[in-house]
Amino acid sequence: MNKWIVLVVALTIVAGAQAKEKGKSTGALTQDRDAFIAAQQKKVEASGGEFDKAKAEEAFKKMDKNGDGVISADERAPTAMKGKKGK
């Protein structure tokens, strides 16, 4: 059983490292354009809406303040807080 736990932990670490190398979101601090658009599409389609790629790309551009093609935690924080005002 311990071998299985070690294997699962090792695979999780490798998958996280590979995702980070590709610039994909690891669910934590950063998210590249493709990962952002895929996440937006999944969210819209799950709610039964019609996905608009142009709108998702525009939203990404607005959030990517420094234009490096990755949304960092610092760039995401002001956007997250915007929706919480007045609550």
Secondary structure, DSSP 8 states (H G I E B T S, - for coil): -HHHHHHHHHHHHHHHHHHHHTT---SSS-EEHHHHHHHHHHHHHHTT----HHHHHHHHHHH-TT-SSEE-HHHHHHHHHHTTTT-
